[in-house]
């Protein structure tokens, strides 16, 4: 009996039909046109499988080459969940106390900055001001050189006081990864995140990314999209938003996230990392939403969601995950800050048990079967209704 029950529980998971994605495809094409975005790549993960991975539109307006799902895009701030993965992994190995002052690990910091903790950096509660310079040095040394030029003036308030989104806070988190690993940040990320997940074409180095199929970044001006030249790059800010990746590679990270650190049945990362990333560490002001490490945590019409968006010159991205349903949706675009919100919502509605939203004055269509099933007498205060 126990075996039979186990089979009944697991069989629906194994036998889930592939959804009809035609509405998602139509939405993506329409939204690219409406929002003036040259191209996009979209992947969907269910459990341990990629059930959709398609390119849409053009990889370059100059050539008209179509987007293919293996093409690389630059992520923007969805990089933060990857940086957090590496740093939390180091903490779980005993190389870092997330609640200890970072001055314990990085020498030469000014007094107040040295008291900030990794927890505060990753949760945007360190009180560090925000900026996002897109152009700068391409040298690995730029990250450390930039950090060691900071003064206590980078703090605008006492650490731990408020939630305030800070890209530089993640630069510091990335420099912690570099310092504790004894390797340049880009190499440490390759070793600790990309290689374990077999993200074979994910990199932080532009000169590596350009050797693989690459969707060109675009900017919009006067209603016209052009290739962004020169391409933005600043090695001093890589940890906050500069990973190059494809939907296929990111799907592997999402699979590990949704499957207790496993890909194809093999554990590639410690599942405790993902539990820590997706736990609330700070609260958004005047909002029920919370922030983990590199992830916003919220309720989407009754479904628990962890997600993050990203934007940088030439590109936009959005990764949404529903851990309870083991669903992940990845959207990458090749225009500055572009997202495909309608397509993301349509995909979410297709795959997740979202609560129905009924606005005042709206009506819902009812089939004959609905009416038959709901026939009966209903009472609202002193009023009684019969449905038959």
VOKOL-947362 format. One record per residue (C-alpha): x, y, z; residue in three letters. Coordinates in steps of 0.2 Angstrom, whole numbers, padded with zeros to 4 digits, always signed. Each point is the difference from the previous one (the first is absolute). Example, Ala and Ser with C-alpha at 12.3 -4.5 7.8 and 13.67 -1.06 7.14 Angstrom:
+0062-0022+0039ala;+0006+0017-0003ser;
This chain:
+0000+0000+0000unk;+0014+0012+0004unk;+0009-0003-0016unk;-0017+0002-0010unk;-0003+0017+0009unk;+0018+0006-0004unk;-0003-0004-0018unk;-0016+0009+0000unk;+0008+0015+0007unk;+0015+0000-0011unk;-0008-0005-0016unk;-0009+0017-0004unk;+0017+0008+0001unk;+0008-0012-0012unk;-0015+0001-0012unk;-0003+0019-0001unk;-0004+0004-0018unk;+0010+0014-0009unk;-0011+0016+0000unk;-0005+0008-0016unk;+0012+0015-0001unk;-0007+0008-0015unk;-0008+0014+0010unk;+0017+0004+0008unk;+0008+0000-0017unk;-0013+0012-0007unk;+0002+0011+0016unk;+0019+0001-0002unk;-0001+0005-0018unk;-0014+0013+0003unk;+0009+0007+0015unk;+0017+0002-0009unk;-0009+0010-0013unk;-0010+0011+0012unk;+0015+0004+0011unk;+0012+0002-0014unk;+0012-0014+0006unk;+0011-0008-0014unk;+0000-0018+0008unk;-0002-0011+0015unk;+0003-0018+0006unk;-0012-0009+0011unk;+0003-0016+0010unk;-0012-0009+0011unk;+0005-0013+0013unk;-0012-0013+0008unk;+0008-0010+0014unk;+0016-0007-0007unk;-0004+0003-0019unk;+0001+0014-0012unk;-0017-0001-0008unk;+0001+0016-0011unk;+0015+0009-0007unk;-0002+0012-0015unk;+0007+0015-0008unk;-0011+0015-0007unk;+0004+0015-0011unk;+0018+0006-0005unk;+0016-0002+0008unk;+0006+0015-0009unk;-0010+0014-0009unk;+0016+0002-0012unk;+0000-0018-0006unk;-0018-0006+0003unk;+0007-0016+0007unk;-0013-0009+0010unk;+0002-0003+0019unk;+0004-0018+0003unk;-0002-0007+0018unk;+0019-0004+0001unk;+0004+0018-0002unk;+0008+0010+0015unk;-0008+0015+0007unk;+0007+0011+0014unk;-0011-0002+0016unk;+0001+0016+0010unk;-0006-0002+0018unk;-0005-0018-0001unk;+0019-0003+0002unk;-0003+0004+0018unk;-0008-0017+0004unk;+0016-0008-0008unk;+0012+0010+0010unk;-0010-0004+0016unk;+0000-0018-0004unk;+0019+0000+0000unk;+0002+0010+0016unk;-0013-0010+0010unk;+0009-0016-0006unk;+0016+0007+0007unk;-0009+0003+0016unk;-0007-0017+0001unk;+0018-0007-0002unk;+0005+0010+0015unk;+0010+0013-0009unk;-0011+0014+0005unk;-0012+0005+0014unk;-0014+0010-0009unk;-0003+0010+0016unk;+0018+0004+0003unk;+0008+0017-0004unk;+0007-0001-0018unk;+0016+0008+0007unk;+0004-0017+0007unk;+0003-0006-0018unk;+0004+0015-0010unk;+0015+0011+0007unk;+0002+0018-0003unk;-0018+0006+0001unk;-0005+0016+0009unk;-0006-0002+0017unk;-0019+0001-0003unk;+0000-0010-0016unk;+0010-0014+0009unk;-0015-0003+0012unk;-0012-0004-0014unk;-0005-0018-0001unk;-0002-0012-0015unk;-0019-0002+0005unk;-0002+0019-0002unk;+0008+0001-0017unk;-0010-0014-0007unk;-0016+0006+0007unk;+0002+0018-0005unk;+0000+0006+0019unk;+0018+0006+0001unk;-0004+0018-0002unk;+0012+0001-0016unk;-0005+0013-0013unk;-0005-0006-0017unk;+0007+0003-0017unk;+0003-0010-0016unk;+0014+0006-0011unk;-0001-0009-0016unk;+0017+0004-0007unk;+0017-0003+0008unk;+0015-0011+0000unk;+0000-0018-0007unk;+0014-0006+0011unk;-0003-0013+0014unk;+0009+0012+0013unk;-0014+0013-0003unk;-0011-0008+0013unk;+0012+0000+0014unk;+0008+0017-0005unk;-0018+0008+0001unk;-0004-0007+0017unk;+0016+0005+0007unk;-0003+0018-0006unk;-0016+0001+0011unk;-0002+0012+0015unk;-0013-0001+0013unk;-0009+0013-0010unk;-0007-0014-0010unk;-0011-0003+0015unk;-0016+0011+0000unk;-0007-0007+0015unk;+0005-0012+0014unk;+0001-0019-0006unk;-0016-0010+0005unk;-0011+0015+0001unk;-0010-0001-0016unk;-0003-0009-0016unk;+0008+0010-0015unk;+0005-0009-0016unk;+0018+0002-0003unk;+0010-0007-0015unk;+0017+0005+0009unk;-0005-0011+0014unk;+0001-0015-0012unk;+0016+0006-0006unk;+0007-0002+0017unk;-0009-0017+0002unk;+0009-0005-0016unk;+0016+0006+0006unk;-0003-0011+0015unk;-0002-0015-0011unk;+0017+0005-0009unk;+0009+0002+0017unk;-0006-0016+0008unk;+0002-0010-0016unk;+0018+0007-0003unk;-0005+0002-0019unk;-0007+0014-0011unk;-0019+0002+0002unk;-0003-0006-0017unk;+0010-0016+0002unk;-0007-0003+0017unk;-0018+0001-0007unk;+0005-0013-0014unk;+0007-0012+0013unk;-0014+0002+0013unk;-0016+0002-0010unk;+0002-0001-0019unk;+0010-0016-0001unk;-0010-0010+0013unk;-0016+0004-0009unk;+0008-0004-0017unk;-0004+0018-0006unk;+0013-0002-0013unk;-0002+0016-0009unk;-0003+0012+0015unk;+0014+0012+0003unk;+0004+0017+0007unk;+0013+0004-0013unk;-0006+0009-0015unk;+0015-0007-0011unk;-0006-0017+0004unk;-0018+0004-0003unk;+0003+0007-0017unk;+0007-0017-0006unk;-0017-0008+0002unk;-0016+0004-0008unk;-0005+0017+0008unk;-0016+0011-0001unk;+0006+0018-0003unk;-0006+0012+0013unk;-0011+0015-0006unk;-0005+0017+0005unk;-0016+0009-0005unk;+0000+0019-0005unk;-0014+0009-0009unk;-0010-0017-0002unk;+0015-0008-0009unk;+0011-0014+0007unk;+0018+0000-0004unk;+0014-0012+0005unk;+0008+0008+0016unk;+0018+0005-0005unk;+0012-0001+0009unk;-0007-0015+0010unk;+0000+0005+0019unk;+0012-0009+0011unk;+0008+0004+0017unk;+0009-0014+0009unk;-0002+0010+0017unk;-0019-0003+0000unk;-0001-0018-0007unk;-0007-0008+0015unk;-0015+0011+0000unk;-0006-0003-0018unk;+0012-0006-0014unk;-0002-0018-0003unk;-0002-0006-0018unk;-0011-0015-0001unk;-0013-0009-0010unk;-0017-0006+0004unk;+0006-0018-0001unk;+0014+0003+0012unk;-0011+0010+0012unk;-0013-0014-0001unk;+0013-0012+0008unk;+0003+0012+0015unk;-0019+0001+0002unk;-0001-0019-0001unk;+0012-0001+0014unk;-0009+0013+0010unk;-0017-0009-0002unk;+0007-0017+0003unk;+0010+0001+0016unk;+0016+0003-0008unk;-0002-0014-0013unk;+0001+0000-0019unk;-0004-0017-0009unk;+0000-0008+0017unk;+0017+0005+0005unk;+0003+0013+0014unk;+0011+0014-0007unk;-0003+0013+0014unk;-0004+0000+0018unk;-0019+0002+0002unk;+0002+0010+0015unk;+0007+0014-0011unk;-0017+0002-0009unk;-0009-0001+0017unk;+0010+0014+0007unk;-0002+0010-0017unk;-0019-0002+0000unk;-0002+0004+0019unk;-0006+0018+0005unk;+0015+0011+0006unk;-0008+0017-0002unk;-0017+0008-0003unk;-0004+0012-0014unk;-0006+0017+0008unk;-0020+0001-0001unk;-0001-0017-0008unk;-0004-0018+0005unk;+0014-0006-0012unk;+0017-0005+0008unk;+0018-0002-0007unk;+0011-0015+0002unk;+0017+0000-0008unk;-0001+0005-0018unk;-0019-0004+0000unk;-0016+0009+0003unk;-0013-0011+0010unk;-0018+0003-0002unk;-0017-0007-0003unk;-0007+0000-0017unk;-0019-0003+0000unk;+0002-0013+0013unk;+0016-0008-0006unk;+0017+0002+0009unk;+0012+0008-0012unk;+0019+0004+0000unk;+0006+0011-0014unk;+0012+0013-0006unk;+0001+0012-0015unk;+0015+0007-0008unk;+0005+0015-0011unk;+0016+0006-0007unk;+0005+0010-0016unk;-0007-0011-0015unk;-0009-0014+0010unk;-0014-0004+0012unk;-0004-0016+0010unk;-0012-0008+0011unk;+0000-0017+0010unk;-0015-0005+0009unk;-0001-0016+0010unk;-0014-0009+0009unk;+0008-0012+0012unk;-0015-0009+0006unk;-0006-0004-0018unk;+0019-0002-0006unk;-0004+0012-0014unk;+0013+0012-0007unk;-0002+0013-0014unk;+0015+0009-0007unk;-0002+0015-0012unk;+0016+0009-0008unk;-0002+0015-0012unk;+0013+0010-0010unk;-0006+0018+0003unk;+0005+0010+0015unk;-0011-0004+0015unk;-0013-0009-0010unk;-0011-0013+0007unk;-0015-0009-0007unk;-0012+0002+0015unk;-0016-0006-0009unk;+0009-0015-0007unk;+0007-0004+0017unk;-0018+0001+0008unk;-0008-0010-0014unk;+0013-0014+0003unk;-0002+0001+0019unk;-0019-0002-0003unk;+0002-0015-0011unk;+0011-0009+0012unk;-0004+0005+0017unk;-0016-0001+0011unk;-0003+0019+0001unk;-0015+0006+0008unk;-0013+0008-0011unk;-0001+0019+0000unk;-0018+0006-0002unk;-0002+0019-0001unk;-0016+0009+0005unk;-0012+0000-0015unk;+0008-0014-0009unk;-0008-0016-0005unk;+0006-0018-0001unk;-0006-0012-0014unk;-0008-0016+0007unk;-0002-0016-0010unk;-0015-0011+0001unk;+0010-0012+0011unk;+0004+0015+0012unk;-0018+0004+0002unk;-0005-0018+0003unk;+0013-0002+0013unk;-0004+0016+0009unk;-0019-0002+0000unk;-0007+0004+0017unk;-0007+0014+0012unk;+0012+0013+0005unk;-0003+0014+0014unk;+0008+0017+0002unk;-0006+0008+0015unk;-0019+0001-0002unk;+0000-0004-0018unk;-0001-0017-0007unk;+0004-0006-0017unk;-0004-0016-0010unk;+0012-0007-0013unk;-0006-0014-0011unk;
